[in-house]
Amino acid sequence: PDVENHFGTVGKSMLTLIQIMTLDSWSGIARPMFFQQPAVIFYFIMFIGLCSIVLLNLVTSIIVQTSKDGASSDREEETKWRKKDLLVKWEKLQQLIEASDENEDAKLSKGELVLAYDRNDEVKDIVDEICGLQDMLRLFDLMDRDGD
């Protein structure tokens, strides 16, 4: 009678297996069947073990995938923010260096660049954050048209 109640139709069987898989009163289903047919206990133990492993793997994979997606999104946002921040600092550096043109010839010499770096803490902070003075001087040498 218990077998018929729990496994009489495909729908009842599916509902019973879901109940067993979630460990919801599974012993009330398995115990009477075990007394009628002792070998059935191996089926239930294997079913519960397999379903538990599958469910744990599924939950774990969802958590891992969600974490990876979140980390990727965070990296993209951080990259956008850094680009925006760098552009703002680069524009500010350009204004500060243009204001440091001591002889007001609208040209920046290497000496004026070094003086701006030495005298203006804001220039120094931005240059150090972007690339450092040595790299800035190398860049200046690469872009210097008249060699001064």
C-alpha positions as a LaTeX table, in Angstrom:
\begin{tabular}{lrrr}
\hline
Residue & $x$ (\AA) & $y$ (\AA) & $z$ (\AA) \\
\hline
Pro1 & 0.00 & 0.00 & 0.00 \\
Asp2 & 2.81 & 2.50 & 0.79 \\
Val3 & 4.49 & 1.70 & $-2.48$ \\
Glu4 & 1.25 & 2.37 & $-4.34$ \\
Asn5 & 0.72 & 5.66 & $-2.46$ \\
His6 & 4.22 & 6.95 & $-3.23$ \\
Phe7 & 5.08 & 5.33 & $-6.57$ \\
Gly8 & 1.69 & 4.40 & $-8.11$ \\
Thr9 & 1.89 & 6.88 & $-11.01$ \\
Val10 & 4.62 & 8.85 & $-12.71$ \\
Gly11 & 3.44 & 12.04 & $-11.00$ \\
Lys12 & 3.42 & 10.41 & $-7.56$ \\
Ser13 & 6.85 & 8.92 & $-8.22$ \\
Met14 & 8.29 & 12.30 & $-9.22$ \\
Leu15 & 6.78 & 13.99 & $-6.18$ \\
Thr16 & 8.09 & 11.25 & $-3.91$ \\
Leu17 & 11.59 & 11.44 & $-5.42$ \\
Ile18 & 11.63 & 15.21 & $-4.96$ \\
Gln19 & 10.55 & 14.71 & $-1.35$ \\
Ile20 & 13.34 & 12.18 & $-0.85$ \\
Met21 & 15.87 & 14.41 & $-2.65$ \\
Thr22 & 15.09 & 17.29 & $-0.28$ \\
Leu23 & 15.28 & 14.88 & 2.68 \\
Asp24 & 11.71 & 15.83 & 3.66 \\
Ser25 & 10.47 & 12.88 & 5.76 \\
Trp26 & 12.29 & 10.48 & 3.48 \\
Ser27 & 12.64 & 7.90 & 6.24 \\
Gly28 & 8.84 & 7.66 & 6.44 \\
Ile29 & 8.86 & 6.59 & 2.81 \\
Ala30 & 11.95 & 4.37 & 2.88 \\
Arg31 & 11.41 & 2.57 & 6.18 \\
Pro32 & 8.17 & 0.71 & 5.25 \\
Met33 & 9.64 & $-0.19$ & 1.86 \\
Phe34 & 12.84 & $-1.42$ & 3.51 \\
Phe35 & 10.88 & $-3.84$ & 5.67 \\
Gln36 & 9.14 & $-5.23$ & 2.59 \\
Gln37 & 12.23 & $-5.29$ & 0.37 \\
Pro38 & 15.58 & $-4.68$ & 2.23 \\
Ala39 & 17.58 & $-4.21$ & $-0.96$ \\
Val40 & 15.64 & $-1.01$ & $-1.70$ \\
Ile41 & 17.66 & 0.84 & 0.95 \\
Phe42 & 20.68 & 0.86 & $-1.40$ \\
Tyr43 & 18.57 & 2.57 & $-4.06$ \\
Phe44 & 17.49 & 5.28 & $-1.61$ \\
Ile45 & 21.00 & 5.83 & $-0.25$ \\
Met46 & 22.49 & 6.05 & $-3.76$ \\
Phe47 & 19.68 & 8.37 & $-4.89$ \\
Ile48 & 20.08 & 10.68 & $-1.90$ \\
Gly49 & 23.89 & 10.70 & $-2.23$ \\
Leu50 & 23.81 & 11.42 & $-5.94$ \\
Cys51 & 21.14 & 14.12 & $-5.65$ \\
Ser52 & 22.95 & 15.78 & $-2.76$ \\
Ile53 & 26.18 & 15.94 & $-4.74$ \\
Val54 & 24.39 & 17.24 & $-7.84$ \\
Leu55 & 22.49 & 19.89 & $-5.88$ \\
Leu56 & 25.60 & 21.02 & $-4.01$ \\
Asn57 & 27.53 & 21.27 & $-7.27$ \\
Leu58 & 24.70 & 23.24 & $-8.85$ \\
Val59 & 24.48 & 25.67 & $-5.96$ \\
Thr60 & 28.26 & 26.03 & $-5.84$ \\
Ser61 & 28.48 & 26.70 & $-9.59$ \\
Ile62 & 25.78 & 29.36 & $-9.35$ \\
Ile63 & 27.59 & 31.08 & $-6.49$ \\
Val64 & 30.94 & 30.94 & $-8.31$ \\
Gln65 & 29.46 & 32.24 & $-11.58$ \\
Thr66 & 27.68 & 35.08 & $-9.78$ \\
Ser67 & 30.92 & 36.02 & $-8.02$ \\
Lys68 & 32.87 & 35.98 & $-11.29$ \\
Asp69 & 30.26 & 38.15 & $-13.01$ \\
Gly70 & 30.31 & 40.60 & $-10.12$ \\
Ala71 & 34.10 & 40.78 & $-10.11$ \\
Ser72 & 34.16 & 41.35 & $-13.85$ \\
Ser73 & 31.62 & 44.13 & $-13.55$ \\
Asp74 & 33.60 & 45.69 & $-10.70$ \\
Arg75 & 36.79 & 45.61 & $-12.80$ \\
Glu76 & 35.03 & 47.28 & $-15.72$ \\
Glu77 & 33.65 & 50.03 & $-13.47$ \\
Glu78 & 37.05 & 50.55 & $-11.85$ \\
Thr79 & 38.71 & 50.80 & $-15.28$ \\
Lys80 & 36.16 & 53.38 & $-16.43$ \\
Trp81 & 36.61 & 55.36 & $-13.24$ \\
Arg82 & 40.42 & 55.28 & $-13.54$ \\
Lys83 & 40.31 & 56.44 & $-17.16$ \\
Lys84 & 38.02 & 59.30 & $-16.24$ \\
Asp85 & 40.17 & 60.22 & $-13.24$ \\
Leu86 & 43.35 & 60.07 & $-15.34$ \\
Leu87 & 41.82 & 62.32 & $-18.00$ \\
Val88 & 40.85 & 64.90 & $-15.37$ \\
Lys89 & 44.33 & 64.81 & $-13.86$ \\
Trp90 & 45.97 & 65.02 & $-17.28$ \\
Glu91 & 43.93 & 68.12 & $-18.14$ \\
Lys92 & 44.76 & 69.69 & $-14.77$ \\
Leu93 & 48.46 & 68.88 & $-15.31$ \\
Gln94 & 48.32 & 70.49 & $-18.73$ \\
Gln95 & 46.86 & 73.68 & $-17.24$ \\
Leu96 & 49.43 & 73.76 & $-14.46$ \\
Ile97 & 52.35 & 73.22 & $-16.83$ \\
Glu98 & 51.07 & 75.86 & $-19.26$ \\
Ala99 & 50.92 & 78.28 & $-16.32$ \\
Ser100 & 54.56 & 77.38 & $-15.55$ \\
Asp101 & 55.83 & 78.77 & $-18.87$ \\
Glu102 & 58.26 & 81.24 & $-17.27$ \\
Asn103 & 59.37 & 83.09 & $-20.38$ \\
Glu104 & 55.80 & 83.10 & $-21.75$ \\
Asp105 & 56.88 & 81.97 & $-25.23$ \\
Ala106 & 54.05 & 79.36 & $-25.36$ \\
Lys107 & 56.73 & 76.66 & $-25.47$ \\
Leu108 & 57.71 & 74.45 & $-22.61$ \\
Ser109 & 61.38 & 73.67 & $-22.13$ \\
Lys110 & 62.69 & 70.72 & $-20.19$ \\
Gly111 & 63.98 & 73.12 & $-17.54$ \\
Glu112 & 60.55 & 74.72 & $-17.15$ \\
Leu113 & 59.01 & 71.26 & $-16.77$ \\
Val114 & 61.51 & 70.35 & $-14.02$ \\
Leu115 & 60.95 & 73.72 & $-12.30$ \\
Ala116 & 57.18 & 73.22 & $-12.39$ \\
Tyr117 & 57.69 & 69.78 & $-10.86$ \\
Asp118 & 60.00 & 71.11 & $-8.14$ \\
Arg119 & 58.05 & 74.26 & $-7.26$ \\
Asn120 & 54.43 & 73.16 & $-7.53$ \\
Asp121 & 53.31 & 70.37 & $-5.22$ \\
Glu122 & 50.15 & 69.83 & $-7.26$ \\
Val123 & 52.23 & 69.24 & $-10.42$ \\
Lys124 & 54.52 & 66.92 & $-8.48$ \\
Asp125 & 51.59 & 64.90 & $-7.06$ \\
Ile126 & 49.92 & 64.48 & $-10.45$ \\
Val127 & 53.14 & 63.59 & $-12.29$ \\
Asp128 & 54.13 & 61.09 & $-9.60$ \\
Glu129 & 50.70 & 59.49 & $-9.73$ \\
Ile130 & 50.56 & 59.29 & $-13.52$ \\
Cys131 & 54.06 & 58.18 & $-14.40$ \\
Gly132 & 56.84 & 59.77 & $-12.33$ \\
Leu133 & 59.32 & 62.50 & $-13.24$ \\
Gln134 & 61.82 & 60.27 & $-15.05$ \\
Asp135 & 59.16 & 58.84 & $-17.36$ \\
Met136 & 57.75 & 62.34 & $-17.93$ \\
Leu137 & 61.23 & 63.57 & $-18.92$ \\
Arg138 & 61.66 & 60.59 & $-21.29$ \\
Leu139 & 58.31 & 61.41 & $-22.82$ \\
Phe140 & 59.39 & 65.04 & $-23.13$ \\
Asp141 & 62.59 & 63.96 & $-24.93$ \\
Leu142 & 60.57 & 61.82 & $-27.33$ \\
Met143 & 58.23 & 64.68 & $-28.16$ \\
Asp144 & 60.79 & 67.51 & $-28.14$ \\
Arg145 & 61.01 & 68.93 & $-31.64$ \\
Asp146 & 63.70 & 71.55 & $-31.19$ \\
Gly147 & 65.92 & 69.73 & $-28.70$ \\
Asp148 & 65.72 & 72.17 & $-25.79$ \\
\hline
\end{tabular}
